[in-house]
């Protein structure tokens, strides 16, 4: 039975590719207007998905994609956190 379970697909807001939800990173804006990275993918709020790719994260920051998707200003700290998640190391400023 379990082979038939559909893998949830989500669209990367930069590349517009449909990918399995697990291979994307979710960024959330909650009711209070706070924007944060949601590694669990379960937090309440408006979500946007990005591919786990350092170049795509850079492109998202340059094009301000997340601010448009989430209808709010996205702090550069969110992008730093995304880079950290993808590269697995602290980003130096």
Secondary structure per residue as TSV (DSSP state, phi and psi in degrees):
chain	resnum	aa	ss	phi	psi
A	1	X	-	360.0	-40.1
A	2	X	G	-69.6	-15.4
A	3	X	G	-68.3	-25.3
A	4	X	G	-82.9	-4.1
A	5	X	-	-64.4	129.1
A	6	X	-	-74.4	136.9
A	7	X	-	-81.7	124.7
A	8	X	-	-63.6	128.5
A	9	X	E	-104.3	142.1
A	10	X	E	-134.4	158.3
A	11	X	E	-101.1	130.8
A	12	X	B	-69.7	129.3
A	13	X	T	-72.0	-13.1
A	14	X	T	-93.7	-52.1
A	15	X	T	-90.9	-13.2
A	16	X	-	59.3	23.7
A	17	X	-	-88.9	141.0
A	18	X	E	-84.0	128.4
A	19	X	E	-138.3	160.3
A	20	X	E	-59.0	136.3
A	21	X	G	-50.8	-37.0
A	22	X	G	-65.3	-24.1
A	23	X	G	-90.6	3.1
A	24	X	E	-114.0	162.8
A	25	X	E	-107.7	134.5
A	26	X	E	-98.2	134.0
A	27	X	E	-116.5	134.8
A	28	X	E	-124.2	141.7
A	29	X	E	-113.0	121.6
A	30	X	-	-89.4	-179.2
A	31	X	T	-59.8	-29.6
A	32	X	T	-78.8	-5.0
A	33	X	-	88.1	6.6
A	34	X	-	-79.6	139.7
A	35	X	E	-112.6	131.1
A	36	X	E	-152.0	162.2
A	37	X	E	-78.7	135.4
A	38	X	E	-118.5	86.9
A	39	X	T	-63.1	-26.1
A	40	X	T	-80.0	-25.6
A	41	X	S	73.4	16.4
A	42	X	-	-118.8	-4.1
A	43	X	-	-70.6	152.2
A	44	X	S	-75.8	147.6
A	45	X	S	131.8	178.7
A	46	X	E	-77.5	123.6
A	47	X	E	-110.6	149.3
A	48	X	E	-133.2	147.2
A	49	X	E	-115.5	139.8
A	50	X	E	-126.7	145.6
A	51	X	E	-66.6	149.9
A	52	X	S	-80.9	70.1
A	53	X	-	-143.4	124.8
A	54	X	H	-59.3	-35.5
A	55	X	H	-70.1	-37.0
A	56	X	H	-69.3	-36.6
A	57	X	H	-64.8	-42.3
A	58	X	H	-62.4	-41.4
A	59	X	H	-65.3	-41.2
A	60	X	H	-60.9	-40.3
A	61	X	H	-67.7	-44.3
A	62	X	H	-64.0	-41.7
A	63	X	H	-87.6	-4.5
A	64	X	T	60.2	33.9
A	65	X	H	-60.9	-44.9
A	66	X	H	-65.2	-38.4
A	67	X	H	-60.4	-41.1
A	68	X	H	-68.6	-45.1
A	69	X	H	-63.6	-39.7
A	70	X	H	-98.0	1.4
A	71	X	T	53.9	40.3
A	72	X	S	-159.2	166.1
A	73	X	-	-73.7	128.3
A	74	X	-	-103.1	122.3
A	75	X	-	-70.5	149.1
A	76	X	H	-64.7	-22.0
A	77	X	H	-61.5	-31.5
A	78	X	H	-64.7	-42.4
A	79	X	H	-67.3	-36.9
A	80	X	H	-60.8	-42.6
A	81	X	H	-64.8	-38.4
A	82	X	H	-63.5	-44.9
A	83	X	H	-61.4	-40.2
A	84	X	H	-60.2	-45.0
A	85	X	H	-59.8	-42.4
A	86	X	H	-75.9	-43.6
A	87	X	H	-87.8	-21.6
A	88	X	S	78.5	17.0
A	89	X	S	-142.3	159.3
A	90	X	-	-64.1	138.6
A	91	X	-	-93.2	125.6
A	92	X	-	-81.3	141.3
A	93	X	-	-107.5	360.0
